Amino acid sequence: MLEKKQKILLIVLCVLFIILAIFVNYGLTKQIDNIVYSLIQNIQTNQITEILKIITNIGGIPSLFFIALFLSIILFICQKRKQGIAILLNLLMSSSMYIILKNIFQRPRPEAVEQLISETGHSFPSGHTTNNVAFYGFAIYLIYENVKNKKVRNLLIILLSIMPILIGFSRIYLRVHYFSDVLAGIIVGIISITIFVSFIYKKIK
């Protein structure tokens, strides 16, 4: 069963997502999306572009599933099979959620700006952001659960928190997503990890 705090968190996140989806549907996020694009354009350089191309590839489904599989194998070797299985299931769940939502809303990719990489499919919410928030969020949860040294634990949590932020930023910078897509991806990613930890991971343990 969900604890009270988890219930409140899920309700708030779902309401925020619904409000954001309504705003997107009626074009009410265009101004903020364009402002963010303009701000990012001011810092654009060839070097930053190449770095963010690498980062966005690391956060893609093939790379992320490879990382998850690698970690799962290590956990299996360390006799932590349940956690290894959970890492893969968590990523599968977040991927399923964003795919379903993309097909429901069918928002086109940004067209007013030239994409710096080639991407197809729908735009809302950002799948890269959703998956990385869920994946690294669960990794943070496992670290918090298993690492007893407070300094090491806090350092790992900070380092892992940086990656989904960079991934989300890269998707806007490379002009394959709007700011509102990435914001939605963050919300959906947190919803996914909250549900997964509260229900599925508890069953696995």
C-alpha positions as protocol buffer text, in pm:
chain_id: "A"
residue {
  index: 1
  type: MET
  ca { x: 0 y: 0 z: 0 }
}
residue {
  index: 2
  type: LEU
  ca { x: 106 y: 355 z: -68 }
}
residue {
  index: 3
  type: GLU
  ca { x: 207 y: 568 z: 226 }
}
residue {
  index: 4
  type: LYS
  ca { x: 35 y: 903 z: 272 }
}
residue {
  index: 5
  type: LYS
  ca { x: 333 y: 1104 z: 144 }
}
residue {
  index: 6
  type: GLN
  ca { x: 359 y: 885 z: -165 }
}
residue {
  index: 7
  type: LYS
  ca { x: -12 y: 924 z: -236 }
}
residue {
  index: 8
  type: ILE
  ca { x: 13 y: 1302 z: -207 }
}
residue {
  index: 9
  type: LEU
  ca { x: 323 y: 1307 z: -431 }
}
residue {
  index: 10
  type: LEU
  ca { x: 154 y: 1097 z: -700 }
}
residue {
  index: 11
  type: ILE
  ca { x: -165 y: 1306 z: -693 }
}
residue {
  index: 12
  type: VAL
  ca { x: 32 y: 1632 z: -719 }
}
residue {
  index: 13
  type: LEU
  ca { x: 248 y: 1498 z: -1004 }
}
residue {
  index: 14
  type: CYS
  ca { x: -52 y: 1365 z: -1196 }
}
residue {
  index: 15
  type: VAL
  ca { x: -234 y: 1697 z: -1160 }
}
residue {
  index: 16
  type: LEU
  ca { x: 77 y: 1886 z: -1276 }
}
residue {
  index: 17
  type: PHE
  ca { x: 110 y: 1658 z: -1579 }
}
residue {
  index: 18
  type: ILE
  ca { x: -256 y: 1699 z: -1672 }
}
residue {
  index: 19
  type: ILE
  ca { x: -230 y: 2079 z: -1643 }
}
residue {
  index: 20
  type: LEU
  ca { x: 89 y: 2081 z: -1853 }
}
residue {
  index: 21
  type: ALA
  ca { x: -70 y: 1853 z: -2115 }
}
residue {
  index: 22
  type: ILE
  ca { x: -371 y: 2088 z: -2140 }
}
residue {
  index: 23
  type: PHE
  ca { x: -139 y: 2389 z: -2177 }
}
residue {
  index: 24
  type: VAL
  ca { x: 56 y: 2210 z: -2452 }
}
residue {
  index: 25
  type: ASN
  ca { x: -262 y: 2104 z: -2630 }
}
residue {
  index: 26
  type: TYR
  ca { x: -387 y: 2465 z: -2645 }
}
residue {
  index: 27
  type: GLY
  ca { x: -49 y: 2611 z: -2738 }
}
residue {
  index: 28
  type: LEU
  ca { x: -5 y: 2793 z: -2407 }
}
residue {
  index: 29
  type: THR
  ca { x: 356 y: 2680 z: -2362 }
}
residue {
  index: 30
  type: LYS
  ca { x: 483 y: 2830 z: -2690 }
}
residue {
  index: 31
  type: GLN
  ca { x: 612 y: 3147 z: -2527 }
}
residue {
  index: 32
  type: ILE
  ca { x: 815 y: 2975 z: -2256 }
}
residue {
  index: 33
  type: ASP
  ca { x: 941 y: 2715 z: -2506 }
}
residue {
  index: 34
  type: ASN
  ca { x: 1062 y: 2992 z: -2739 }
}
residue {
  index: 35
  type: ILE
  ca { x: 1223 y: 3186 z: -2453 }
}
residue {
  index: 36
  type: VAL
  ca { x: 1420 y: 2877 z: -2349 }
}
residue {
  index: 37
  type: TYR
  ca { x: 1531 y: 2820 z: -2710 }
}
residue {
  index: 38
  type: SER
  ca { x: 1649 y: 3182 z: -2731 }
}
residue {
  index: 39
  type: LEU
  ca { x: 1846 y: 3155 z: -2406 }
}
residue {
  index: 40
  type: ILE
  ca { x: 2014 y: 2833 z: -2516 }
}
residue {
  index: 41
  type: GLN
  ca { x: 2101 y: 2980 z: -2855 }
}
residue {
  index: 42
  type: ASN
  ca { x: 2315 y: 3242 z: -2678 }
}
residue {
  index: 43
  type: ILE
  ca { x: 2548 y: 2975 z: -2536 }
}
residue {
  index: 44
  type: GLN
  ca { x: 2562 y: 2751 z: -2843 }
}
residue {
  index: 45
  type: THR
  ca { x: 2910 y: 2653 z: -2966 }
}
residue {
  index: 46
  type: ASN
  ca { x: 3042 y: 2367 z: -3177 }
}
residue {
  index: 47
  type: GLN
  ca { x: 3224 y: 2220 z: -2875 }
}
residue {
  index: 48
  type: ILE
  ca { x: 2914 y: 2220 z: -2654 }
}
residue {
  index: 49
  type: THR
  ca { x: 2709 y: 2073 z: -2938 }
}
residue {
  index: 50
  type: GLU
  ca { x: 2946 y: 1779 z: -2981 }
}
residue {
  index: 51
  type: ILE
  ca { x: 2958 y: 1712 z: -2606 }
}
residue {
  index: 52
  type: LEU
  ca { x: 2579 y: 1718 z: -2577 }
}
residue {
  index: 53
  type: LYS
  ca { x: 2544 y: 1485 z: -2876 }
}
residue {
  index: 54
  type: ILE
  ca { x: 2750 y: 1230 z: -2683 }
}
residue {
  index: 55
  type: ILE
  ca { x: 2549 y: 1286 z: -2365 }
}
residue {
  index: 56
  type: THR
  ca { x: 2216 y: 1250 z: -2545 }
}
residue {
  index: 57
  type: ASN
  ca { x: 2335 y: 922 z: -2703 }
}
residue {
  index: 58
  type: ILE
  ca { x: 2432 y: 789 z: -2359 }
}
residue {
  index: 59
  type: GLY
  ca { x: 2076 y: 864 z: -2246 }
}
residue {
  index: 60
  type: GLY
  ca { x: 1912 y: 690 z: -2542 }
}
residue {
  index: 61
  type: ILE
  ca { x: 1723 y: 362 z: -2510 }
}
residue {
  index: 62
  type: PRO
  ca { x: 2000 y: 138 z: -2660 }
}
residue {
  index: 63
  type: SER
  ca { x: 2274 y: 281 z: -2437 }
}
residue {
  index: 64
  type: LEU
  ca { x: 2054 y: 294 z: -2129 }
}
residue {
  index: 65
  type: PHE
  ca { x: 1939 y: -66 z: -2167 }
}
residue {
  index: 66
  type: PHE
  ca { x: 2300 y: -174 z: -2219 }
}
residue {
  index: 67
  type: ILE
  ca { x: 2402 y: 6 z: -1898 }
}
residue {
  index: 68
  type: ALA
  ca { x: 2104 y: -149 z: -1714 }
}
residue {
  index: 69
  type: LEU
  ca { x: 2192 y: -497 z: -1845 }
}
residue {
  index: 70
  type: PHE
  ca { x: 2557 y: -452 z: -1744 }
}
residue {
  index: 71
  type: LEU
  ca { x: 2460 y: -344 z: -1392 }
}
residue {
  index: 72
  type: SER
  ca { x: 2212 y: -632 z: -1366 }
}
residue {
  index: 73
  type: ILE
  ca { x: 2484 y: -885 z: -1456 }
}
residue {
  index: 74
  type: ILE
  ca { x: 2714 y: -737 z: -1191 }
}
residue {
  index: 75
  type: LEU
  ca { x: 2435 y: -756 z: -931 }
}
residue {
  index: 76
  type: PHE
  ca { x: 2363 y: -1118 z: -1031 }
}
residue {
  index: 77
  type: ILE
  ca { x: 2731 y: -1201 z: -980 }
}
residue {
  index: 78
  type: CYS
  ca { x: 2718 y: -1027 z: -640 }
}
residue {
  index: 79
  type: GLN
  ca { x: 2419 y: -1244 z: -542 }
}
residue {
  index: 80
  type: LYS
  ca { x: 2176 y: -952 z: -563 }
}
residue {
  index: 81
  type: ARG
  ca { x: 1951 y: -1097 z: -831 }
}
residue {
  index: 82
  type: LYS
  ca { x: 1634 y: -922 z: -721 }
}
residue {
  index: 83
  type: GLN
  ca { x: 1792 y: -579 z: -755 }
}
residue {
  index: 84
  type: GLY
  ca { x: 1934 y: -677 z: -1094 }
}
residue {
  index: 85
  type: ILE
  ca { x: 1590 y: -780 z: -1219 }
}
residue {
  index: 86
  type: ALA
  ca { x: 1438 y: -463 z: -1072 }
}
residue {
  index: 87
  type: ILE
  ca { x: 1676 y: -237 z: -1269 }
}
residue {
  index: 88
  type: LEU
  ca { x: 1560 y: -388 z: -1598 }
}
residue {
  index: 89
  type: LEU
  ca { x: 1191 y: -390 z: -1503 }
}
residue {
  index: 90
  type: ASN
  ca { x: 1210 y: -27 z: -1391 }
}
residue {
  index: 91
  type: LEU
  ca { x: 1347 y: 81 z: -1729 }
}
residue {
  index: 92
  type: LEU
  ca { x: 1090 y: -130 z: -1911 }
}
residue {
  index: 93
  type: MET
  ca { x: 811 y: 36 z: -1713 }
}
residue {
  index: 94
  type: SER
  ca { x: 927 y: 394 z: -1777 }
}
residue {
  index: 95
  type: SER
  ca { x: 973 y: 317 z: -2148 }
}
residue {
  index: 96
  type: SER
  ca { x: 622 y: 175 z: -2172 }
}
residue {
  index: 97
  type: MET
  ca { x: 476 y: 482 z: -1998 }
}
residue {
  index: 98
  type: TYR
  ca { x: 630 y: 740 z: -2227 }
}
residue {
  index: 99
  type: ILE
  ca { x: 555 y: 539 z: -2543 }
}
residue {
  index: 100
  type: ILE
  ca { x: 187 y: 520 z: -2446 }
}
residue {
  index: 101
  type: LEU
  ca { x: 175 y: 893 z: -2365 }
}
residue {
  index: 102
  type: LYS
  ca { x: 353 y: 990 z: -2688 }
}
residue {
  index: 103
  type: ASN
  ca { x: 94 y: 800 z: -2890 }
}
residue {
  index: 104
  type: ILE
  ca { x: -191 y: 958 z: -2694 }
}
residue {
  index: 105
  type: PHE
  ca { x: -78 y: 1319 z: -2741 }
}
residue {
  index: 106
  type: GLN
  ca { x: 108 y: 1285 z: -3076 }
}
residue {
  index: 107
  type: ARG
  ca { x: 278 y: 1624 z: -3049 }
}
residue {
  index: 108
  type: PRO
  ca { x: 505 y: 1690 z: -3349 }
}
residue {
  index: 109
  type: ARG
  ca { x: 875 y: 1752 z: -3300 }
}
residue {
  index: 110
  type: PRO
  ca { x: 994 y: 2116 z: -3306 }
}
residue {
  index: 111
  type: GLU
  ca { x: 964 y: 2250 z: -3660 }
}
residue {
  index: 112
  type: ALA
  ca { x: 1034 y: 2623 z: -3616 }
}
residue {
  index: 113
  type: VAL
  ca { x: 1401 y: 2552 z: -3537 }
}
residue {
  index: 114
  type: GLU
  ca { x: 1656 y: 2339 z: -3719 }
}
residue {
  index: 115
  type: GLN
  ca { x: 1732 y: 2014 z: -3537 }
}
residue {
  index: 116
  type: LEU
  ca { x: 2100 y: 1954 z: -3462 }
}
residue {
  index: 117
  type: ILE
  ca { x: 2047 y: 1577 z: -3471 }
}
residue {
  index: 118
  type: SER
  ca { x: 1797 y: 1365 z: -3659 }
}
residue {
  index: 119
  type: GLU
  ca { x: 1498 y: 1242 z: -3457 }
}
residue {
  index: 120
  type: THR
  ca { x: 1161 y: 1099 z: -3557 }
}
residue {
  index: 121
  type: GLY
  ca { x: 842 y: 1017 z: -3372 }
}
residue {
  index: 122
  type: HIS
  ca { x: 633 y: 1225 z: -3138 }
}
residue {
  index: 123
  type: SER
  ca { x: 763 y: 1484 z: -2896 }
}
residue {
  index: 124
  type: PHE
  ca { x: 553 y: 1490 z: -2576 }
}
residue {
  index: 125
  type: PRO
  ca { x: 675 y: 1381 z: -2326 }
}
residue {
  index: 126
  type: SER
  ca { x: 1052 y: 1347 z: -2378 }
}
residue {
  index: 127
  type: GLY
  ca { x: 1133 y: 976 z: -2370 }
}
residue {
  index: 128
  type: HIS
  ca { x: 1502 y: 1035 z: -2299 }
}
residue {
  index: 129
  type: THR
  ca { x: 1415 y: 1248 z: -1997 }
}
residue {
  index: 130
  type: THR
  ca { x: 1149 y: 1008 z: -1868 }
}
residue {
  index: 131
  type: ASN
  ca { x: 1379 y: 706 z: -1888 }
}
residue {
  index: 132
  type: ASN
  ca { x: 1681 y: 877 z: -1735 }
}
residue {
  index: 133
  type: VAL
  ca { x: 1486 y: 1029 z: -1446 }
}
residue {
  index: 134
  type: ALA
  ca { x: 1339 y: 684 z: -1371 }
}
residue {
  index: 135
  type: PHE
  ca { x: 1667 y: 496 z: -1423 }
}
residue {
  index: 136
  type: TYR
  ca { x: 1894 y: 723 z: -1220 }
}
residue {
  index: 137
  type: GLY
  ca { x: 1617 y: 784 z: -968 }
}
residue {
  index: 138
  type: PHE
  ca { x: 1601 y: 411 z: -898 }
}
residue {
  index: 139
  type: ALA
  ca { x: 1982 y: 393 z: -884 }
}
residue {
  index: 140
  type: ILE
  ca { x: 1974 y: 670 z: -622 }
}
residue {
  index: 141
  type: TYR
  ca { x: 1709 y: 478 z: -429 }
}
residue {
  index: 142
  type: LEU
  ca { x: 1928 y: 162 z: -429 }
}
residue {
  index: 143
  type: ILE
  ca { x: 2231 y: 362 z: -316 }
}
residue {
  index: 144
  type: TYR
  ca { x: 2032 y: 523 z: -36 }
}
residue {
  index: 145
  type: GLU
  ca { x: 1911 y: 177 z: 64 }
}
residue {
  index: 146
  type: ASN
  ca { x: 2246 y: -2 z: 53 }
}
residue {
  index: 147
  type: VAL
  ca { x: 2536 y: 242 z: 99 }
}
residue {
  index: 148
  type: LYS
  ca { x: 2590 y: 305 z: 470 }
}
residue {
  index: 149
  type: ASN
  ca { x: 2876 y: 555 z: 446 }
}
residue {
  index: 150
  type: LYS
  ca { x: 2697 y: 892 z: 448 }
}
residue {
  index: 151
  type: LYS
  ca { x: 2968 y: 1088 z: 263 }
}
residue {
  index: 152
  type: VAL
  ca { x: 3002 y: 827 z: -12 }
}
residue {
  index: 153
  type: ARG
  ca { x: 2624 y: 796 z: -38 }
}
residue {
  index: 154
  type: ASN
  ca { x: 2569 y: 1170 z: -71 }
}
residue {
  index: 155
  type: LEU
  ca { x: 2847 y: 1203 z: -330 }
}
residue {
  index: 156
  type: LEU
  ca { x: 2703 y: 922 z: -543 }
}
residue {
  index: 157
  type: ILE
  ca { x: 2353 y: 1071 z: -518 }
}
residue {
  index: 158
  type: ILE
  ca { x: 2478 y: 1411 z: -634 }
}
residue {
  index: 159
  type: LEU
  ca { x: 2672 y: 1259 z: -926 }
}
residue {
  index: 160
  type: LEU
  ca { x: 2377 y: 1045 z: -1038 }
}
residue {
  index: 161
  type: SER
  ca { x: 2139 y: 1341 z: -1012 }
}
residue {
  index: 162
  type: ILE
  ca { x: 2345 y: 1537 z: -1265 }
}
residue {
  index: 163
  type: MET
  ca { x: 2298 y: 1290 z: -1551 }
}
residue {
  index: 164
  type: PRO
  ca { x: 1919 y: 1319 z: -1608 }
}
residue {
  index: 165
  type: ILE
  ca { x: 1953 y: 1700 z: -1588 }
}
residue {
  index: 166
  type: LEU
  ca { x: 2220 y: 1694 z: -1859 }
}
residue {
  index: 167
  type: ILE
  ca { x: 2013 y: 1455 z: -2071 }
}
residue {
  index: 168
  type: GLY
  ca { x: 1705 y: 1678 z: -2050 }
}
residue {
  index: 169
  type: PHE
  ca { x: 1908 y: 1987 z: -2131 }
}
residue {
  index: 170
  type: SER
  ca { x: 2070 y: 1814 z: -2429 }
}
residue {
  index: 171
  type: ARG
  ca { x: 1730 y: 1734 z: -2580 }
}
residue {
  index: 172
  type: ILE
  ca { x: 1632 y: 2102 z: -2577 }
}
residue {
  index: 173
  type: TYR
  ca { x: 1977 y: 2223 z: -2685 }
}
residue {
  index: 174
  type: LEU
  ca { x: 1981 y: 1984 z: -2983 }
}
residue {
  index: 175
  type: ARG
  ca { x: 1631 y: 2112 z: -3073 }
}
residue {
  index: 176
  type: VAL
  ca { x: 1457 y: 1776 z: -3080 }
}
residue {
  index: 177
  type: HIS
  ca { x: 1231 y: 1865 z: -2785 }
}
residue {
  index: 178
  type: TYR
  ca { x: 1058 y: 2167 z: -2640 }
}
residue {
  index: 179
  type: PHE
  ca { x: 1121 y: 2272 z: -2281 }
}
residue {
  index: 180
  type: SER
  ca { x: 764 y: 2161 z: -2200 }
}
residue {
  index: 181
  type: ASP
  ca { x: 842 y: 1811 z: -2337 }
}
residue {
  index: 182
  type: VAL
  ca { x: 1138 y: 1778 z: -2103 }
}
residue {
  index: 183
  type: LEU
  ca { x: 940 y: 1913 z: -1807 }
}
residue {
  index: 184
  type: ALA
  ca { x: 672 y: 1653 z: -1880 }
}
residue {
  index: 185
  type: GLY
  ca { x: 941 y: 1385 z: -1902 }
}
residue {
  index: 186
  type: ILE
  ca { x: 1068 y: 1478 z: -1557 }
}
residue {
  index: 187
  type: ILE
  ca { x: 717 y: 1454 z: -1413 }
}
residue {
  index: 188
  type: VAL
  ca { x: 642 y: 1121 z: -1582 }
}
residue {
  index: 189
  type: GLY
  ca { x: 982 y: 983 z: -1477 }
}
residue {
  index: 190
  type: ILE
  ca { x: 915 y: 1067 z: -1112 }
}
residue {
  index: 191
  type: ILE
  ca { x: 565 y: 918 z: -1136 }
}
residue {
  index: 192
  type: SER
  ca { x: 711 y: 601 z: -1287 }
}
residue {
  index: 193
  type: ILE
  ca { x: 981 y: 556 z: -1021 }
}
residue {
  index: 194
  type: THR
  ca { x: 735 y: 629 z: -739 }
}
residue {
  index: 195
  type: ILE
  ca { x: 491 y: 366 z: -864 }
}
residue {
  index: 196
  type: PHE
  ca { x: 769 y: 117 z: -932 }
}
residue {
  index: 197
  type: VAL
  ca { x: 930 y: 148 z: -589 }
}
residue {
  index: 198
  type: SER
  ca { x: 594 y: 151 z: -408 }
}
residue {
  index: 199
  type: PHE
  ca { x: 445 y: -154 z: -580 }
}
residue {
  index: 200
  type: ILE
  ca { x: 668 y: -360 z: -809 }
}
residue {
  index: 201
  type: TYR
  ca { x: 1000 y: -338 z: -622 }
}
residue {
  index: 202
  type: LYS
  ca { x: 830 y: -422 z: -293 }
}
residue {
  index: 203
  type: LYS
  ca { x: 681 y: -733 z: -456 }
}
residue {
  index: 204
  type: ILE
  ca { x: 1022 y: -832 z: -598 }
}
residue {
  index: 205
  type: LYS
  ca { x: 1189 y: -795 z: -257 }
}
